[in-house]
Each structure stands twice: as C-alpha cells, then as structure tokens.
Amino acid sequence: MFQDITIEEARKRMEKKQLTWVDVRSPSEYRNATIPGSVNIPLFNDEERAEVGTIYAQAGNRAAKERGLEIFSKKLPGFIEAFREIEGEKAVFCWRGGMRSKTAATVLDLMDIHAYRLQGGYRAYRKWVTGLLENIDFHPVTYVLGGYTGTGKTYMLRALASEGYPVLDLEGMANHRGSIFGDIGLSSHNQKTFDALLAERILQLKNAPYILMEAESKRIGKVVVPEFLMENKARGMKIMIELPVEERVRNILDDYRPWENKEACIRAFQSIKERIHTPVAKEIEKDLQTERYHEAVKWLLEYYYDPRYDHSLGIEETERVKTIRAGHTDEALGQLKEMLKTAGLPLH
C-alpha cells in the first residue's frame, strides 16, 4: 500500500536528492503552476479532464469515475513505463491529494513501483510556499547591481550564478526582463510559479554570507516582489554599471532579437508611445516598422529609458554606491569579480 508524505518529510529527502516530484495533473495545470523540478505524467490530458469534469457535473460522481477509468486504462502501459524510467524515490501529487494522485499511487503499488502521495497535493505545497515567504527572516548583506538599460546586469548575474556566487535572479524567476518589452520571446511566469522558485532559491541561500541581485522594481511582468526583498534592496550596497551606448544597444539587440518578434515589439511600443515626445515617437515607430532596430533602440534609450532611470535614482543612495566603468560587458564582469574579491566576499 502506498504512503502519504508531508511537504516537510518530502523536502528532507529532496535536500539529499533522493526524491522526484511527479505531477499527475493535466498538462495545462502543470504549465500554470507546479512544484519546481517536478515532471508531468498526467492521468488525463486537457480534453479528457474536461470531458470527465462535464460528466461529473451532468451525471454525477459514479459516471465520471467510470469514464475516467475507461480513459486511464488505455494509458496504463505507457503510464507505468514512464514511472519505471524515473530512478530513486518518487512522490505523486494532484491538486489537493485527491482521486488522481490516489489512483496513480495505487496502480504503481500494484506494479511494485513505490511512490508516495503528497498529503494535501499542490494546494498544500502552495500554502507552504506562501507561509515561508510571509514569515522567513531573510536579510543577508545585499549587493545590488544597477545601471542603465542594456548594461548587461542580468547577463553578469547569471554568469556569476553559474560559477557558484550567491545570486538571486528575480528576472529569471519571473521569466521576464522587467521592462515593457520584457516578455517578448518569453512566456512570463505567474505569481504562483515565481513564488515557488523564489522560496526554493531563498532556502538555498539562507546561509550565504551575502547575496547579489539586480535593482528591480516592485513588479516584474506579472509578478510582485515580496516586501522583504525590496527592503533588502533598499539597504544594500549599490554597484552601478556604466557602459558606452553602443555596447548597451548591442546587448539589447542580442537579448531581445527584435527581428524575430517584430509585431510584438511594435505592440509593446504602443503602450509607451504617448510618454515620448511626439516627433521622437514617430521616428521610433518608423524604425521599428522598417526594421531599423539599432536606431530604434538608441532613440528609446535616450528619450525613454535613461530619463526614467535617472528619475528613479534617490539622492540618498549616493553614499552607498560603487561604480564600474567599462568598454564592454565582459570587462565589467571582470571588474565586478575583482570588486567582490577585494571586499573579501567568498563564492559561497
């Protein structure tokens, strides 16, 4: 017989890399929000789930179960094989630890594949995440990367993270670049996914001697950053990155690749068009239409992003600011590493 497992018990096993989460909900439920690192082996696809739900509403629980069993029985060989390919311990979950995860765990047990069932399902995990973010005491020494748009702040943070530095990549968790054009070419995350990724990362960094993060605003795309992180940012040491305009334009073009998303760029521009001096706005729009992206980006930096950034800088921050001036992004990254080394800050 399968066993239920609590979030706390499961996390202890996860910390030792002994457990794999398996989300047995439909693909759309999985895409909307899941436990980070989980794999999706659904009992029903989206159409089948909708069909069973309709039968339940119209004909009742028994008829829905019978149709669900009929659908699932045809999938059993593939379902079992998918689980056999997962090494180590497994824990299945659905929305609230109900029929779908119970069915999955029971069938797997009959085939001698042991799998726990998450007590309370994804809903219990979500409650754990929100509780952690509301109550955690997380106020490490914080170094905040700032600078004009295009100075490669996210690039540098991700390069540092890949080398083991204690980085909190909020844009990565939001899957959004933090600007009006920020979701172009991306599928931005909702609050549930952001919160889950943030909670997991904070636990990884809870004993770090310091953290590095970008000077983000309260909102990044669809998500809102918790207040305790905004407080960390406000108290932190600011490191300003300064690069030549041409290097910034190159960084933006490399990152956004507007020639692959022309219509999305034009649509995004419409939402800020009225905030820019009319003759300049017309030039930007024309450049976007004619795919003169280098020129469009330079106009946007000069007449929209740079003035907004200047306005957002507080005078009181000047005493806590260090500045890195470089000709290109990798040079700035090298200076940043040297600055951290000189300050005696370890990687971990």
C-alpha positions in Angstrom: 0.0 0.0 0.0 1.3 3.5 -0.8 2.1 6.0 1.9 1.3 9.7 2.2 4.1 12.1 2.7 4.1 15.6 4.0 5.8 18.6 2.5 8.3 18.7 5.3 9.2 15.0 5.0 9.5 15.2 1.2 11.8 18.3 1.5 14.2 16.4 3.7 14.5 13.7 1.0 14.8 16.3 -1.7 17.7 18.1 0.0 19.5 14.8 -0.2 18.5 14.4 -3.9 16.5 11.3 -3.0 13.1 12.2 -4.3 11.5 13.2 -7.6 8.2 15.0 -7.7 5.6 13.7 -10.3 2.7 15.9 -11.2 -0.2 13.7 -12.4 -2.4 16.6 -13.3 -3.2 17.7 -16.9 -0.6 19.5 -19.0 -2.3 22.9 -18.7 -2.5 22.6 -14.9 1.2 21.7 -14.8 2.2 24.6 -17.1 0.1 27.0 -14.9 1.9 26.1 -11.7 3.7 23.2 -10.2 6.4 22.2 -7.8 9.8 23.3 -9.2 11.7 20.4 -10.6 8.7 18.1 -11.0 7.9 16.0 -14.1 4.5 15.7 -15.6 3.0 12.3 -16.1 -0.7 13.1 -16.4 -3.6 10.7 -15.9 -5.7 12.8 -18.3 -4.8 15.3 -21.0 -6.7 18.6 -21.0 -9.5 17.4 -23.2 -10.0 14.2 -21.2 -10.0 16.1 -18.0 -12.7 18.5 -19.3 -14.8 15.5 -20.5 -14.7 13.8 -17.1 -15.5 17.1 -15.4 -18.5 17.6 -17.7 -19.8 14.1 -16.9 -19.4 14.7 -13.2 -21.4 17.9 -13.4 -24.1 16.3 -15.6 -24.3 12.7 -14.5 -22.6 12.5 -11.1 -19.6 11.1 -9.4 -20.0 7.4 -10.4 -20.4 8.1 -14.1 -17.4 10.4 -14.1 -15.3 7.7 -12.3 -16.3 5.0 -14.8 -15.4 7.2 -17.8 -12.2 8.2 -16.1 -11.3 4.6 -15.5 -12.1 3.8 -19.2 -9.8 6.5 -20.4 -6.9 5.8 -18.0 -7.0 2.0 -18.5 -5.9 2.5 -22.2 -2.9 4.5 -21.0 -1.7 2.2 -18.3 1.3 0.6 -20.1 2.8 4.0 -21.1 2.0 5.4 -17.7 3.8 2.6 -15.8 6.8 2.7 -18.2 7.2 6.5 -17.7 7.5 5.9 -13.9 9.9 3.0 -14.3 12.3 5.4 -16.1 12.5 7.6 -13.0 15.3 6.5 -10.7 15.0 6.7 -6.9 12.1 7.6 -4.7 9.0 9.3 -6.2 6.1 11.3 -4.8 3.0 11.9 -6.9 0.6 14.8 -6.4 -2.5 16.3 -7.9 -4.4 19.5 -6.9 -5.3 18.5 -3.3 -4.1 15.0 -2.8 -7.4 13.5 -4.1 -8.5 10.9 -6.6 -5.9 11.4 -9.3 -2.9 11.0 -7.1 -4.5 8.2 -5.1 -5.2 6.3 -8.4 -1.7 6.8 -9.6 -0.1 5.7 -6.3 -2.4 2.7 -6.1 -1.7 1.5 -9.6 2.0 2.0 -9.2 1.9 0.0 -5.9 0.2 -2.9 -7.7 3.0 -2.9 -10.3 5.7 -2.9 -7.5 6.7 0.7 -8.1 6.8 2.5 -4.8 5.6 6.1 -4.9 4.5 8.4 -2.1 1.4 10.6 -2.4 1.8 14.2 -1.3 -0.5 14.9 1.5 -2.8 17.8 0.5 -1.4 17.9 -3.0 -0.2 21.0 -4.8 -2.5 23.1 -2.7 -0.5 22.1 0.4 2.7 23.0 -1.3 1.4 26.4 -2.3 0.3 27.0 1.3 3.9 26.1 2.4 5.4 28.5 -0.1 3.2 31.5 0.9 3.8 30.7 4.6 7.6 30.7 4.1 7.6 33.9 2.1 5.4 35.7 4.7 7.4 34.6 7.7 11.0 34.0 6.7 13.7 36.2 8.3 16.0 36.7 5.2 18.1 39.8 5.5 21.6 39.0 4.3 24.2 41.5 3.3 23.0 42.5 -0.2 24.9 43.9 -3.2 22.5 45.4 -5.8 23.5 45.8 -9.5 22.2 48.9 -11.0 22.7 50.9 -14.2 21.0 52.0 -17.4 19.1 49.5 -19.5 21.4 47.4 -21.6 24.4 47.4 -19.2 24.3 43.6 -19.0 23.2 43.3 -15.4 21.2 40.1 -15.9 23.9 38.6 -18.0 26.5 39.3 -15.3 24.4 37.9 -12.5 23.7 34.7 -14.5 27.4 34.3 -15.3 28.2 34.7 -11.6 25.5 32.2 -10.6 27.0 29.6 -13.0 30.2 30.0 -11.1 28.6 29.5 -7.7 28.2 33.0 -6.5 25.0 33.6 -4.3 22.8 35.2 -6.9 19.1 35.9 -6.6 17.9 36.2 -10.2 14.4 37.7 -9.9 14.0 38.2 -13.7 14.8 34.6 -14.3 12.2 33.5 -11.7 9.7 35.8 -13.3 10.8 34.8 -16.8 10.5 38.5 -17.7 13.1 41.1 -18.4 11.4 43.8 -16.3 10.6 46.3 -19.0 7.5 47.0 -21.2 9.2 44.8 -23.8 10.2 42.3 -21.1 8.1 39.3 -22.2 9.0 39.4 -25.9 10.1 35.9 -26.9 9.4 34.6 -23.4 6.4 33.1 -21.6 6.3 35.1 -18.4 5.6 33.3 -15.1 2.6 33.9 -12.9 2.8 34.7 -9.2 2.5 31.0 -8.1 5.4 29.9 -10.2 7.5 32.9 -9.2 6.8 32.4 -5.5 7.7 28.7 -5.7 11.0 29.4 -7.5 11.8 32.2 -5.1 11.1 30.1 -2.0 13.3 27.3 -3.2 16.2 29.7 -4.0 16.0 31.5 -0.7 16.3 28.3 1.1 19.4 27.5 -0.9 20.8 30.9 0.0 19.7 31.0 3.6 23.3 30.5 4.9 25.1 32.6 2.3 27.3 35.3 3.6 25.8 37.8 1.2 23.6 37.9 -2.0 23.8 39.6 -5.3 20.6 40.9 -7.0 19.5 43.4 -9.6 17.9 46.7 -8.8 14.4 45.5 -9.8 11.2 47.4 -9.3 8.3 46.0 -7.1 6.6 44.5 -10.2 8.3 42.3 -12.8 5.9 41.5 -15.6 3.0 39.6 -14.0 4.6 39.2 -10.5 5.1 41.2 -7.4 8.3 41.0 -5.5 7.9 40.4 -1.7 8.4 43.4 0.5 11.3 41.9 2.5 13.3 41.7 -0.7 12.5 45.3 -1.6 13.8 46.2 1.9 17.0 44.2 1.3 17.5 46.1 -2.0 16.9 49.5 -0.3 19.5 48.8 2.4 22.0 47.1 0.1 25.3 48.4 -1.4 24.6 49.7 -4.9 27.0 48.7 -7.7 26.4 50.9 -10.7 27.4 49.5 -14.1 28.3 52.1 -16.8 28.9 51.1 -20.5 29.0 53.0 -23.7 25.7 53.5 -25.5 26.8 51.4 -28.5 27.6 48.4 -26.2 24.3 48.8 -24.5 22.5 48.8 -27.8 24.3 45.6 -28.9 23.4 43.9 -25.6 19.7 44.8 -26.0 19.7 43.5 -29.6 21.4 40.3 -28.7 19.0 39.7 -25.8 15.7 40.7 -27.4 16.4 39.8 -31.1 13.6 42.1 -32.3 13.8 40.8 -35.9 12.3 37.6 -34.6 9.4 39.4 -32.9 8.7 42.4 -35.0 5.0 42.7 -34.3 5.4 42.1 -30.6 7.9 44.9 -30.4 5.6 47.3 -32.2 2.6 46.3 -29.9 4.7 46.9 -26.8 5.9 50.3 -28.1 2.3 51.4 -28.5 1.8 51.2 -24.7 4.6 53.8 -24.0 4.3 55.8 -27.2 2.4 58.6 -25.6 5.0 59.1 -22.9 7.6 60.1 -25.5 7.9 63.4 -27.3 5.7 63.1 -30.4 8.3 63.6 -33.2 10.7 61.2 -31.5 7.9 58.6 -31.0 7.2 58.8 -34.7 10.8 58.1 -35.6 10.9 55.1 -33.2 7.8 53.7 -34.7 9.1 54.2 -38.2 12.3 52.5 -37.3 10.5 49.5 -35.8 8.3 49.2 -38.9 11.3 49.4 -41.3 13.4 47.1 -39.0 16.0 49.7 -38.2 16.3 48.2 -34.8 19.7 49.7 -33.9 18.3 53.2 -34.4 15.0 52.4 -32.6 16.9 51.2 -29.5 19.1 54.2 -29.4 16.1 56.5 -29.5 14.4 54.5 -26.8 17.4 54.7 -24.5 17.9 58.4 -25.0 14.3 59.6 -24.8 12.6 57.0 -22.6 14.7 54.5 -20.5 17.6 56.7 -19.5 15.5 59.6 -18.3 13.2 57.3 -16.4 16.2 55.6 -14.7 17.7 59.0 -13.7 14.4 60.0 -12.2 14.2 56.7 -10.2 17.6 57.2 -8.5 17.4 58.5 -5.0 19.8 61.2 -3.8 20.2 59.3 -0.5 21.7 56.3 -2.3 24.9 58.1 -3.4 26.9 57.3 -0.2 26.3 53.6 -0.8 27.2 53.4 -4.5 30.2 52.0 -6.1 30.7 52.4 -9.9 32.1 50.1 -12.5 33.0 51.8 -15.8 34.0 49.5 -18.7 34.1 49.4 -22.5 32.1 46.1 -22.8 30.1 43.8 -20.6 32.7 41.1 -20.0 35.2 43.7 -18.9 32.6 45.0 -16.4 32.0 41.4 -15.2 35.7 41.0 -14.6 35.8 44.3 -12.6 32.8 43.1 -10.6 34.5 39.9 -9.7 37.6 41.8 -8.6 35.5 44.1 -6.5 33.9 41.2 -4.7 37.3 39.6 -4.2 38.8 42.8 -2.9 35.9 43.1 -0.4 36.8 39.6 0.8 33.5 38.1 -0.3 33.7 34.3 -1.0 31.7 32.5 -3.7 29.6 30.6 -1.2 
